[in-house]
Amino acid sequence: MESSQEFIIIDMGDGILLKPKKIFPKTKLDDVAGCLRYQGKPKTLEDINNAIRQGIEES
């Protein structure tokens, strides 16, 4: 029996960090599409770009 683990490699500057890659079960779009429901006002392209810019600045 063969066992394996995948890792995410993160460059820390003075070394590397190996984090185990989380394994997700295979799903179909129909299984998860319900979690995408959004009841609010649609976001504009400007709203989306501002959110991306904010996320980049915070990281």
MARVEXZA-174577 format. One line per field, with one value per atom (N, C-alpha, C, O, CB): residue in three letters; residue number from 1; atom name; x, y, z. Coordinates in steps of 0.02 Angstrom, whole numbers, plus 32768, in hexadecimal, padded with zeros to 4 digits. Glycine has a CB too. Layout:
type = c(ALA, ...)
seq = c(NUM, ...)
atom = c(CA, ...)
east = c(X, ...)
north = c(Y, ...)
up = c(Z, ...)
***
This chain:
type = c(MET, MET, MET, MET, MET, GLU, GLU, GLU, GLU, GLU, SER, SER, SER, SER, SER, SER, SER, SER, SER, SER, GLN, GLN, GLN, GLN, GLN, GLU, GLU, GLU, GLU, GLU, PHE, PHE, PHE, PHE, PHE, ILE, ILE, ILE, ILE, ILE, ILE, ILE, ILE, ILE, ILE, ILE, ILE, ILE, ILE, ILE, ASP, ASP, ASP, ASP, ASP, MET, MET, MET, MET, MET, GLY, GLY, GLY, GLY, GLY, ASP, ASP, ASP, ASP, ASP, GLY, GLY, GLY, GLY, GLY, ILE, ILE, ILE, ILE, ILE, LEU, LEU, LEU, LEU, LEU, LEU, LEU, LEU, LEU, LEU, LYS, LYS, LYS, LYS, LYS, PRO, PRO, PRO, PRO, PRO, LYS, LYS, LYS, LYS, LYS, LYS, LYS, LYS, LYS, LYS, ILE, ILE, ILE, ILE, ILE, PHE, PHE, PHE, PHE, PHE, PRO, PRO, PRO, PRO, PRO, LYS, LYS, LYS, LYS, LYS, THR, THR, THR, THR, THR, LYS, LYS, LYS, LYS, LYS, LEU, LEU, LEU, LEU, LEU, ASP, ASP, ASP, ASP, ASP, ASP, ASP, ASP, ASP, ASP, VAL, VAL, VAL, VAL, VAL, ALA, ALA, ALA, ALA, ALA, GLY, GLY, GLY, GLY, GLY, CYS, CYS, CYS, CYS, CYS, LEU, LEU, LEU, LEU, LEU, ARG, ARG, ARG, ARG, ARG, TYR, TYR, TYR, TYR, TYR, GLN, GLN, GLN, GLN, GLN, GLY, GLY, GLY, GLY, GLY, LYS, LYS, LYS, LYS, LYS, PRO, PRO, PRO, PRO, PRO, LYS, LYS, LYS, LYS, LYS, THR, THR, THR, THR, THR, LEU, LEU, LEU, LEU, LEU, GLU, GLU, GLU, GLU, GLU, ASP, ASP, ASP, ASP, ASP, ILE, ILE, ILE, ILE, ILE, ASN, ASN, ASN, ASN, ASN, ASN, ASN, ASN, ASN, ASN, ALA, ALA, ALA, ALA, ALA, ILE, ILE, ILE, ILE, ILE, ARG, ARG, ARG, ARG, ARG, GLN, GLN, GLN, GLN, GLN, GLY, GLY, GLY, GLY, GLY, ILE, ILE, ILE, ILE, ILE, GLU, GLU, GLU, GLU, GLU, GLU, GLU, GLU, GLU, GLU, SER, SER, SER, SER, SER)
seq = c(1, 1, 1, 1, 1, 2, 2, 2, 2, 2, 3, 3, 3, 3, 3, 4, 4, 4, 4, 4, 5, 5, 5, 5, 5, 6, 6, 6, 6, 6, 7, 7, 7, 7, 7, 8, 8, 8, 8, 8, 9, 9, 9, 9, 9, 10, 10, 10, 10, 10, 11, 11, 11, 11, 11, 12, 12, 12, 12, 12, 13, 13, 13, 13, 13, 14, 14, 14, 14, 14, 15, 15, 15, 15, 15, 16, 16, 16, 16, 16, 17, 17, 17, 17, 17, 18, 18, 18, 18, 18, 19, 19, 19, 19, 19, 20, 20, 20, 20, 20, 21, 21, 21, 21, 21, 22, 22, 22, 22, 22, 23, 23, 23, 23, 23, 24, 24, 24, 24, 24, 25, 25, 25, 25, 25, 26, 26, 26, 26, 26, 27, 27, 27, 27, 27, 28, 28, 28, 28, 28, 29, 29, 29, 29, 29, 30, 30, 30, 30, 30, 31, 31, 31, 31, 31, 32, 32, 32, 32, 32, 33, 33, 33, 33, 33, 34, 34, 34, 34, 34, 35, 35, 35, 35, 35, 36, 36, 36, 36, 36, 37, 37, 37, 37, 37, 38, 38, 38, 38, 38, 39, 39, 39, 39, 39, 40, 40, 40, 40, 40, 41, 41, 41, 41, 41, 42, 42, 42, 42, 42, 43, 43, 43, 43, 43, 44, 44, 44, 44, 44, 45, 45, 45, 45, 45, 46, 46, 46, 46, 46, 47, 47, 47, 47, 47, 48, 48, 48, 48, 48, 49, 49, 49, 49, 49, 50, 50, 50, 50, 50, 51, 51, 51, 51, 51, 52, 52, 52, 52, 52, 53, 53, 53, 53, 53, 54, 54, 54, 54, 54, 55, 55, 55, 55, 55, 56, 56, 56, 56, 56, 57, 57, 57, 57, 57, 58, 58, 58, 58, 58, 59, 59, 59, 59, 59)
atom = c(N, CA, C, O, CB, N, CA, C, O, CB, N, CA, C, O, CB, N, CA, C, O, CB, N, CA, C, O, CB, N, CA, C, O, CB, N, CA, C, O, CB, N, CA, C, O, CB, N, CA, C, O, CB, N, CA, C, O, CB, N, CA, C, O, CB, N, CA, C, O, CB, N, CA, C, O, CB, N, CA, C, O, CB, N, CA, C, O, CB, N, CA, C, O, CB, N, CA, C, O, CB, N, CA, C, O, CB, N, CA, C, O, CB, N, CA, C, O, CB, N, CA, C, O, CB, N, CA, C, O, CB, N, CA, C, O, CB, N, CA, C, O, CB, N, CA, C, O, CB, N, CA, C, O, CB, N, CA, C, O, CB, N, CA, C, O, CB, N, CA, C, O, CB, N, CA, C, O, CB, N, CA, C, O, CB, N, CA, C, O, CB, N, CA, C, O, CB, N, CA, C, O, CB, N, CA, C, O, CB, N, CA, C, O, CB, N, CA, C, O, CB, N, CA, C, O, CB, N, CA, C, O, CB, N, CA, C, O, CB, N, CA, C, O, CB, N, CA, C, O, CB, N, CA, C, O, CB, N, CA, C, O, CB, N, CA, C, O, CB, N, CA, C, O, CB, N, CA, C, O, CB, N, CA, C, O, CB, N, CA, C, O, CB, N, CA, C, O, CB, N, CA, C, O, CB, N, CA, C, O, CB, N, CA, C, O, CB, N, CA, C, O, CB, N, CA, C, O, CB, N, CA, C, O, CB, N, CA, C, O, CB, N, CA, C, O, CB, N, CA, C, O, CB)
east = c(802A, 8000, 802D, 805C, 7FD0, 801D, 8046, 8023, 7FE6, 8054, 8048, 802D, 8056, 8093, 802F, 8035, 8059, 8038, 7FFD, 805C, 805F, 8047, 8062, 809D, 805C, 8037, 804D, 8058, 8036, 801A, 8089, 8099, 8096, 809F, 80DE, 8089, 808E, 80D1, 80DF, 8051, 80FA, 813C, 8138, 8124, 8173, 814A, 8147, 818E, 81AF, 8117, 81A5, 81E8, 81E3, 81BE, 8202, 8208, 8206, 8241, 824B, 8206, 8268, 82A1, 82E0, 8312, 8293, 82DF, 831A, 8312, 8338, 8327, 82E0, 82D3, 8290, 8272, 82D5, 827A, 8239, 820D, 8225, 8241, 81CD, 819B, 8174, 815A, 816C, 8170, 8147, 8106, 8107, 816E, 80CF, 808D, 8069, 8069, 8064, 804A, 8024, 7FEB, 7FC7, 800A, 7FE3, 7FAC, 7F6D, 7F6B, 7FBC, 7F39, 7EFA, 7ED9, 7ED6, 7ECB, 7EC0, 7EA0, 7E54, 7E37, 7EB4, 7E36, 7DEE, 7DCD, 7DE9, 7DDB, 7D94, 7D72, 7D5B, 7D4B, 7D35, 7D59, 7D42, 7CF8, 7CD1, 7D4C, 7CE6, 7CA1, 7C8E, 7CB9, 7C97, 7C4E, 7C32, 7C18, 7C07, 7BFA, 7C14, 7BFC, 7BB6, 7BA8, 7BFA, 7B8C, 7B48, 7B49, 7B1B, 7B20, 7B7D, 7B83, 7B93, 7B80, 7BB7, 7BB6, 7BCD, 7BB1, 7BBB, 7C17, 7B8D, 7B75, 7B46, 7B41, 7B51, 7B24, 7AF6, 7B19, 7AFA, 7AD2, 7B58, 7B7D, 7B90, 7BA9, 7BBD, 7B83, 7B94, 7B5C, 7B64, 7BA8, 7B24, 7AEB, 7AFD, 7B1C, 7AAE, 7AE9, 7AF6, 7AB5, 7A99, 7B30, 7A9D, 7A5C, 7A62, 7A2F, 7A38, 7A9D, 7AA6, 7AA6, 7A9D, 7AE5, 7AB3, 7AB8, 7AF6, 7B2A, 7ABA, 7AF2, 7B2C, 7B67, 7B5D, 7B1A, 7BA3, 7BDF, 7BF4, 7BED, 7C19, 7C0C, 7C24, 7C6C, 7C8D, 7C1F, 7C85, 7CCA, 7CF8, 7D2D, 7CD9, 7CE5, 7D0C, 7D0F, 7D43, 7CEE, 7CD6, 7CD4, 7D04, 7D29, 7C8C, 7D03, 7D2D, 7D77, 7DA0, 7D1C, 7D88, 7DCE, 7DE5, 7E1E, 7DD6, 7DBA, 7DCD, 7DD9, 7E08, 7D97, 7DB0, 7DB8, 7DFA, 7E1D, 7D7C, 7E0A, 7E4A, 7E84, 7EB3, 7E4E, 7E80, 7EB6, 7EBF, 7EF7, 7EA6, 7E88, 7E8B, 7EAB, 7ED4, 7E45, 7E98, 7EB6, 7F00, 7F26, 7E94, 7F17, 7F5E, 7F83, 7FB9, 7F6A, 7F66, 7F86, 7F8B, 7FBA, 7F60, 7F5A, 7F5A, 7F8B, 7F9F, 7F14, 7F9E, 7FCC, 8014, 8040, 7FBC)
north = c(7FC5, 8000, 803E, 8043, 8000, 806D, 80A9, 80E4, 80ED, 80BA, 810B, 8145, 8182, 817D, 813C, 81BA, 81F6, 8234, 8233, 81FC, 8268, 82A8, 82DF, 82E0, 82B3, 830D, 8346, 8380, 8387, 8358, 83AB, 83E5, 8425, 8425, 83DC, 845B, 849F, 84B9, 84B5, 84CD, 84D4, 84EE, 853A, 8559, 84D6, 8558, 85A0, 85B9, 85A3, 85B4, 85E8, 8606, 8639, 866A, 8628, 862D, 8659, 868A, 86AD, 862F, 868C, 86B9, 8698, 8693, 86F8, 8681, 8660, 8614, 85F1, 867A, 85FB, 85B3, 85A7, 85D6, 8593, 856A, 855A, 853A, 851B, 852B, 8542, 8523, 84F1, 8501, 8559, 84B4, 8480, 8479, 8469, 843C, 8484, 847C, 8444, 8442, 84BE, 8417, 83E2, 8400, 842C, 83AE, 83E8, 83FF, 83DB, 839E, 83F2, 8402, 83E4, 83C2, 83DF, 8419, 8388, 8362, 836B, 835C, 8316, 8382, 838C, 8353, 833B, 83D0, 833C, 8308, 8322, 835D, 82EC, 82F7, 830B, 831E, 82FA, 82D2, 8356, 836D, 8382, 838E, 83A7, 8387, 83A0, 83E6, 83F7, 8371, 840F, 8453, 8454, 847F, 8476, 8425, 8423, 8417, 842C, 83EB, 83F6, 83E9, 8427, 842C, 83B4, 8457, 8491, 84D4, 8507, 8494, 84D5, 8514, 8538, 8576, 8506, 8515, 8536, 8565, 8595, 8502, 8559, 8585, 85C7, 85F4, 8562, 85CE, 860B, 863E, 8673, 85FA, 862F, 865D, 869F, 869F, 863E, 86D5, 8717, 873F, 8744, 873B, 875A, 877B, 87C7, 87E9, 8769, 87E3, 882C, 884A, 8827, 883E, 888B, 88B0, 8898, 888F, 88FE, 888F, 8878, 88A9, 88E6, 8870, 888F, 88B8, 88D2, 88AF, 8890, 890F, 892C, 8916, 88FD, 897A, 8921, 8912, 893C, 8924, 891E, 8979, 89A5, 8988, 8988, 89EC, 896F, 8950, 8914, 890C, 8939, 88EB, 88B0, 88C4, 88A7, 8885, 88F4, 890B, 8929, 891E, 893F, 894E, 896B, 8934, 8939, 899B, 8900, 88C8, 88A4, 8892, 8897, 8899, 8879, 88A4, 888A, 886C, 88E5, 8914, 8912, 8911, 895C, 8913, 8911, 88D0, 88D1, 8919, 8899, 8859, 8857, 883B, 8820, 8873, 8875, 88A1, 888F, 888F, 88D9, 8907, 88E7, 88F5, 8949, 88BE, 889F, 8865, 8851, 8887, 8849, 880F, 8823, 87F7, 87DF)
up = c(8000, 8000, 8000, 8027, 803D, 7FD4, 7FCE, 7FEF, 7FE7, 7F84, 8016, 8038, 8022, 801B, 8085, 8018, 8004, 8022, 8034, 7FB6, 8026, 8040, 8013, 8004, 808B, 7FFE, 7FD7, 8006, 8039, 7F9F, 7FF4, 801D, 7FF5, 7FB9, 803C, 8018, 7FFD, 8016, 8051, 8012, 7FE9, 7FFB, 7FFD, 7FCC, 7FC9, 8036, 803F, 804D, 807D, 8079, 8024, 802D, 8066, 8061, 7FEB, 809C, 80D6, 80D7, 8108, 8117, 80A2, 809F, 80B9, 8094, 80C7, 80F7, 8114, 8115, 8135, 815A, 80F2, 80EF, 80CD, 80B3, 8135, 80CE, 80B1, 80E6, 8116, 8074, 80DC, 8109, 80DF, 80AA, 8129, 80F8, 80D7, 80FE, 8139, 80D4, 80DC, 80FC, 80D7, 809A, 80FA, 80FC, 80DA, 80B2, 80CA, 810D, 8076, 804B, 8061, 8065, 8000, 806F, 8084, 8048, 8011, 80A3, 8053, 801E, 8024, 8058, 8021, 7FF0, 7FEF, 7FC8, 7F96, 7FCF, 7FDF, 7FB9, 7F75, 7F6E, 7FE0, 7F43, 7F01, 7F05, 7F25, 7ECD, 7EE6, 7EE6, 7EA0, 7E75, 7F18, 7E95, 7E56, 7E63, 7E9C, 7E3A, 7E2F, 7E36, 7E56, 7E80, 7DF2, 7E43, 7E5F, 7EAB, 7ECE, 7E3D, 7EC5, 7F0C, 7F34, 7F6F, 7F19, 7F16, 7F3B, 7F23, 7F44, 7F37, 7EEB, 7ECF, 7EFF, 7EFC, 7E8D, 7F2A, 7F59, 7F88, 7FA0, 7F80, 7F96, 7FC5, 7FA3, 7FC5, 7FDE, 7F63, 7F3F, 7F3E, 7F20, 7EF9, 7F5C, 7F5B, 7F7D, 7FB2, 7F7C, 7F5E, 7F78, 7F73, 7F3C, 7F53, 7FAA, 7FAB, 7FA6, 7F9D, 7FEA, 7FAB, 7FAB, 7F65, 7F33, 7FCE, 7F64, 7F25, 7F00, 7F1F, 7F32, 7EBE, 7E98, 7E9F, 7EA1, 7E4E, 7EA3, 7EA9, 7E64, 7E32, 7EC9, 7E63, 7E25, 7E1A, 7E47, 7E26, 7DDE, 7DCE, 7DFA, 7E10, 7D84, 7E08, 7E33, 7E7B, 7E9A, 7E34, 7E94, 7ED6, 7ED9, 7F0A, 7EE7, 7EA5, 7EA3, 7EA1, 7EC6, 7E65, 7E77, 7E72, 7EB4, 7EC8, 7E3A, 7ED6, 7F17, 7F4A, 7F72, 7F30, 7F4A, 7F79, 7F6B, 7F9A, 7F74, 7F2C, 7F1B, 7F31, 7F4F, 7ECF, 7F24, 7F38, 7F84, 7F9D, 7F1F, 7FA9, 7FF2, 800A, 8037, 8010, 7FEC, 7FFF, 7FF2, 801B, 7FD9, 7FBC, 7FAC, 7FDF, 7FF6, 7F65, 7FF0, 801F, 8065, 8089, 8022, 8077, 80B9, 80BE, 80F4, 80CA, 8084, 8087, 8082, 8083, 804F)
***
